[in-house]
Amino acid sequence: MTPGVRRKKRKDEIKVTIAPFRNLADYKSCEEIQREVWHSQDIDIVPAPLLLAVSRTGGILLGAYNSLGDLIGFAFSLLGSLDGKLIHHSHMLAVRVAYRNFDVGFKLKMAQRKEVLKRKISLITSSFDPMQPLNAYFSLGKLGVVANHYEENFCGETTSLPDRGLQTDRMMAHWNLESSEVIRRLETGCPRRDLRKELKQRTVINQLVEAAPGMMNSSPVKLSCTDATILFEVPYNLPEIKNRDLGVALEWQGKMRQVFRNYFRKDYAATDFWVAEQDGHLRAFFVLEKKRR
C-alpha cells in the first residue's frame, strides 16, 4: 500500500486475530518468519528457546493469526529500563510477505501498546533503518514515534538482506504511548498534505538530483538552517537504488549521517515522515522539528 493513500476496506478483508503465542510450535514458526522476512542466516535468528525465556521474564511476544489459526506475523519486545524507569524495547516486528498491506503490523503494534500500558509502562523504545522509507513511514508517520539519536553501525555486520552491503545505521526512537500527539495520530491516521503548500511554508534542506532514470542523488545539504521545522528529502525507492547501485546507496547513507548527527546535536528531532504524490511521482521527506524549551 502506498503511504499516505488510504486503502478502501474490502468486504473480503482477511480476518486477523492478535494473541500471545499459544504453544511451542508458534515459537518455531516465529523462527521461520524471521528467515522469510529478513533472509537471515541462523546466526542472526532469535531462537525459540530465547524467545520463550524472554516472554516468561517480562517480555511480550504477540502473534497475528489468520482464520485458519496459522501464525502470519509477530511483535516481540523486551522489558528494560531508561533513566530509572521501566520501559519496553520493541526488538522485532515481522509479517509474512503474503499478508502485507492488510495492516497486520499496525494491529500488532496496537496490541503491543495495549499490553505495555496494562503493565503500567508508558514508553516503548525501538530502532529503525532510515534507509528503509517504509519503515520510517510506519514508525514516524503512522505510529507517531520520535527519534533524536542516530547510531552508526548499531548492529555491526548482519546477514539480513536489507543490511547487506551497508553498515547497520539506526534511528533510535521513543514511542510515548500516552502523549496527545500519539493518541491523535493513532485515532485519525496520517493527515493528508497539500505538498505544494507545505513546500512553500517549510525549508527543504536539499534537492534530489537525477543521476539516471529512477536513480536520485542529493544536492549539498544545508546544515545551518534554524527554522522550527525543516524537511530532508530522500528517494522513496531507496531499497531499489541500493539493489541497482550500492555506491549511490552508500552516498545516501553518508547524507543521512551528516544530516541527523548535525541537527540532532542542535536539539532537533525527527517527528514525522511524509510521502506525497506530485506529478505522478512519490516524494518522501523526513520532518525535523526543533525541540521547545
Summary of the structure (lengths in Angstrom):
residues: 293
radius of gyration: 19.2
end to end distance: 37.7
largest distance: 55.5
contacts: 868
relative contact order: 0.12
helix: 34%
strand: 31%
